[in-house]
């Protein structure tokens, strides 16, 4: 069974979230557990380069946006910009985090299906996923780019509109600092540094092992020489 349509969930204008997870006092929980987050990466590209153009993808209406929709946009935009511009010529930042937890009243499948449980007509439901409580004119995604490549970024964002459940618009500005904080180091560089450290550590271990082997070989040579001298002395005495 696929995803349920958006009208099955609560209206963001009227209903409260009721998704509190009390870590210390579990009796105050509104939900039993928090579903896993499908969007794992919120910063992509090269944050260390200096850019002169900021392009924002802005939500026009107030709506819930699932985390899998956010992840599909992230993958599409990142993949296309790497092909068109290059992996070191842009920086993408997701400006929203899926805090809201969606609840669903489980239903039986098949003919003459009804609710699994009996009781109240609008029960609380179980947590099934995460979503964003997007407000009107709120920025979903921001991209830093050079002025020469801004048309390519706009075309990529236009192709990503179909993956969102709401109307959006694309804005361009020169206020690069409004994107907020950026990571100091890139993940790939950190991975390369860790690999180089591991290689250096293994080289040190190999060098120590070779030194021990060489020391053992020299000790064996000394022992053989001493035994040869003893045998020569014995032979001379017998004669």
Protein Blocks (a to p, Z undefined) as FASTA:
>chain_A
ZZddfklpccfklmcfklaccfklmmlpfbfbdcddfblbfbgcjfkbccfbdcddddfb
dcdddfklmmmmmmmmmmmmmmmnopklcccddfbdcfbccddddddedehiacfbgcdf
bdnbjafbdcddddehiafbdcdddfklmmmmmmmmmmmmmmpcbdcdddddfblklnop
adfbdfklmmmmmmmmmmmmmmmmmmmmmmmmmmmmmmmmmmmmmmmmmmmmmmmmmZZ
